[in-house]
Amino acid sequence: MLHAASRLAIFPPSGPAMPRIAFVTAIASLHRDDDMPPLLDACARAGLDADVRAWDDPTVSWRRYDLVVLRSPWDYHARLPEFLAWCEHVDVASRLLNPLDTVRWNTDKHYLADLAEAGVPVVPTRFVEPDAEPLPALEAALAAFPDAAELVVKPTVSAGSADTQRHRRDEAFAAANHVGRLLSAGRAVMLQPYLDAVDTRGETALLYFDGAFSHAIRKAALLRPGREGADHADLPDAIAPRMPDPEELAAGDAVLAALRAGTGSTPLYARVDLIRDAAGQPTLLELELTEPSLFFAEAPGAADRFVEALARRIAA
């Protein structure tokens, strides 16, 4: 970790003007991001000039900032075309992190197919496009996952567990209705087997800053049969620190390696969400590169590690 003197050496007070940083939230998320206070405190310790700004605040002049860092624009999934148009504007006016191409790719979970093709172990997924018929698509998924007692239905553009449900195999009619509602709204759908290891072990989320592993947390299961998923913020003890095992770390490193191979770059931040499959192997559930919670409160020093990674980007 950088000491205070080394941080000041990167940004000497007598040198050029300090780079200005905007951490991006949404108007609706201004007071919901628990990561923001420790992040701002870490910036202050590092001598960085940082503000919190909402992406959907039309009064903000983004040209005033040298870096615009996406943190909690948590309504993007409901306004994706508008959000991506804003990202394109900011990419011209300033420097967006994570980068525009990464955000375009990562805001639609079709990216899982790209990672699977690159050899990353991914939770088996079938995609259903808006012009498909729901019941045949569901029956095809049930045939493709013969050992799955339950299926998960969720839109490819979503945040958290919004519009996501799990259905038993004998609930094909209800599951097809769920698929049909999403397709009728013009939304692509993903169908996955429900991996019941999440009920006993939970998910493991690995946090990486500038490609280096920082810390990990355990996320409890949120989906209940036939009901839309809850939010971690609404459940006590849903989040806890976790020490990942070597298999999980190897899986996380493989995801980051595939991402670097595909893009030629390393993201400022990444969250790799893993779940154990029926054979007990860690598989990728989601790769969060746009607005993941980073759970600074669960790992002392994590906010400082994030700011050190940001400082290296500025210095470079």
BELZI-V389442 format. One record per residue. RES is the residue in one small letter. SS is DSSP state (a for helix, b for strand, c for the rest). PSI is psi in whole degrees, -180 to 180 (999 if undefined). D_CENTER is the distance of its C-alpha to the mean C-alpha in Angstrom with 2 decimals. Layout:
RES SS PSI D_CENTER
RES SS PSI D_CENTER
This chain:
m c 141 24.97
l c 139 26.73
h c 164 29.67
a a -40 30.47
a a -39 33.22
s a -33 31.05
r a -44 28.57
l a -30 31.59
a a -33 32.85
i a -39 29.79
f c 72 30.34
p c 137 34.09
p c -30 35.28
s c -2 38.15
g c -159 36.09
p c 167 34.46
a c 139 32.58
m c 133 29.38
p c 141 26.24
r b 135 24.66
i b 136 20.95
a b 123 19.16
f b 124 15.99
v b 129 14.66
t b -159 14.23
a c 157 15.84
i a -41 19.30
a a -13 18.22
s a 6 15.75
l c -37 18.25
h c 19 19.25
r c -11 16.25
d c 100 14.08
d a -17 15.51
d a -21 14.03
m a -46 16.08
p a -49 19.58
p a -29 19.20
l a -44 17.50
l a -38 20.49
d a -41 22.88
a a -37 21.71
c a -42 22.20
a a -41 25.62
r a -32 26.55
a a -2 25.69
g c 26 27.64
l c 141 24.87
d b 106 25.35
a b 140 22.20
d b 159 21.93
v b 125 19.48
r b 144 19.59
a b 133 18.33
w c -29 17.38
d c 21 19.68
d c 108 22.56
p c -8 25.12
t c -9 27.21
v c 132 24.93
s c 104 26.31
w a -17 23.44
r a -16 26.12
r a -12 26.94
y c 140 23.84
d c -32 23.59
l b 136 19.81
v b 111 17.30
v b 116 13.98
l b 127 11.08
r b -57 10.12
s b 52 10.26
p c 67 11.37
w c 0 10.43
d c 10 13.14
y a -36 12.05
h a -26 11.89
a a -8 15.49
r c 42 16.64
l a -48 14.90
p a -42 18.15
e a -42 18.95
f a -44 15.65
l a -34 15.86
a a -40 19.52
w a -43 18.79
c a -41 16.51
e a -41 19.51
h a -47 21.87
v a -35 20.13
d a -27 19.92
v a -41 23.70
a a -27 24.43
s c -156 22.43
r c 117 19.87
l b 134 16.24
l b 132 13.48
n c 162 11.33
p c 162 14.06
l a -48 14.85
d a -38 15.05
t a -43 11.61
v a -45 10.24
r a -45 12.78
w a -40 11.85
n a -14 8.08
t c -1 8.63
d c 125 10.86
k c 7 10.36
h c -17 13.72
y a -24 12.05
l a -34 12.49
a a -38 16.18
d a -44 16.16
l a -38 14.81
a a -41 17.30
e a -29 19.97
a c 0 19.31
g c 7 20.14
v c 132 16.89
p c 114 17.46
v b 146 15.22
v c 127 15.83
p c 133 18.63
t b 135 17.71
r b 132 20.10
f b 140 19.26
v b 122 21.64
e c 160 22.30
p c -22 23.82
d c 4 27.34
a c 161 27.46
e c 130 29.50
p a -47 27.48
l a -48 29.93
p a -37 30.62
a a -41 26.91
l a -43 26.44
e a -36 29.59
a a -38 28.46
a a -42 25.29
l a -38 27.52
a a -36 29.80
a a -27 27.09
f c 68 25.88
p c -23 29.35
d c -2 28.48
a c 121 25.70
a c -25 27.15
e b 155 24.34
l b 148 21.90
v b 131 18.53
v b 125 18.46
k b 155 15.46
p b 154 14.90
t c -21 12.96
v c 108 11.69
s c 169 10.44
a c 139 8.39
g c -134 9.01
s c 22 12.28
a c 130 13.91
d c 23 16.69
t c 135 15.95
q b 158 18.99
r b 143 20.65
h b 140 24.23
r b 158 27.08
r a -33 28.84
d a 7 31.84
e a 39 29.90
a a -37 29.66
f a -47 31.09
a a -41 28.60
a a -42 25.67
a a -36 27.20
n a -41 27.61
h a -48 23.94
v a -45 23.17
g a -40 25.97
r a -42 24.76
l a -44 21.44
l a -40 23.36
s a -26 25.97
a c 7 23.49
g c 20 22.68
r c 132 19.28
a c 154 18.55
v b 149 17.96
m b 139 16.72
l b 129 18.92
q b 150 18.25
p b 142 20.54
y c 119 19.76
l c 108 19.70
d c -3 21.71
a a -24 20.96
v a -26 18.09
d a -27 20.99
t a -36 22.65
r c -24 20.17
g c -175 16.82
e b 154 13.51
t b 122 13.05
a b 120 9.89
l b 129 10.87
l b 128 10.13
y b 135 11.56
f b 120 13.17
d c 37 15.07
g c -6 14.92
a b 135 16.48
f b 133 15.41
s b -57 15.49
h b 175 15.12
a b 155 13.85
i b 161 13.77
r b 133 14.84
k b 128 13.39
a c 160 16.28
a c 142 16.67
l c -22 16.24
l c 134 17.95
r b 146 21.72
p b 129 23.99
g c 6 24.63
r b 149 22.57
e c 147 19.34
g c 151 16.69
a c -179 16.82
d c 143 14.43
h a -32 14.05
a a -21 15.71
d a -4 18.66
l c 127 19.40
p c 142 21.29
d c 23 20.34
a c -23 17.09
i b 135 15.44
a b 153 17.55
p b 150 17.70
r c 140 18.05
m c 110 19.82
p c 150 18.37
d c 170 21.18
p a -36 22.09
e a -41 20.89
e a -42 17.30
l a -40 17.45
a a -39 19.05
a a -43 16.40
g a -44 13.63
d a -36 16.08
a a -38 16.80
v a -46 13.30
l a -37 13.42
a a -41 17.01
a a -37 16.39
l a -45 13.94
r a -41 16.68
a a -35 19.34
g a -30 17.92
t a -19 17.21
g c 11 19.69
s c 169 17.49
t c 131 15.14
p c 154 12.04
l c -41 12.61
y b 150 9.49
a b 142 7.12
r b 123 5.81
v b 111 7.70
d b 119 8.28
l b 151 11.97
i b 146 14.77
r b 137 18.48
d c -175 20.37
a c -25 24.00
a c 1 25.30
g c 9 23.29
q c 141 21.19
p b 131 17.50
t b 154 15.55
l b 125 12.02
l b -48 10.45
e b 152 6.93
l b 112 5.59
e b 114 2.21
l c 5 4.97
t c -53 5.68
e c 44 5.56
p c 144 4.04
s c 138 7.41
l c -5 9.16
f c 50 12.10
f a -34 14.84
a a -21 17.44
e a -3 17.16
a c 96 18.02
p c 134 20.94
g c -9 20.78
a a -40 17.02
a a -38 17.09
d a -37 20.05
r a -38 18.42
f a -45 15.64
v a -35 18.54
e a -42 20.56
a a -41 18.04
l a -41 18.05
a a -36 21.85
r a -37 22.19
r a -42 20.53
i a -46 23.01
a a -31 25.90
a c 999 25.35
